[in-house]
Amino acid sequence: MPSRTLHAGKLRASLQRRHPEQPVVAFDLLEAAEFYEEEVEEMIKGLTSLMEPFIMVVLGLTIGSIMIAMYLPIFKLGSVV
């Protein structure tokens, strides 16, 4: 992360040397937006890859408990007869 900050600082300084009358605020905001967008995308990818197995287990347990709840009375009726 410091290397990106250092690179952005050098780029901003070079832009200010070339165009001292124009503010570089738009560039700073655009670069910050791109940086944070990449960071958020990486975090979301990591989070979804971690959550996926847990969601599958919960879904399997839910469906399994529904199946047991449906078939248990049928098996109990078979033992009564």
Secondary structure as GFF3:
##gff-version 3
##sequence-region A 1 81
A	DSSP	alpha_helix	2	18	.	.	.	ID=ss1
A	DSSP	alpha_helix	25	80	.	.	.	ID=ss2
###
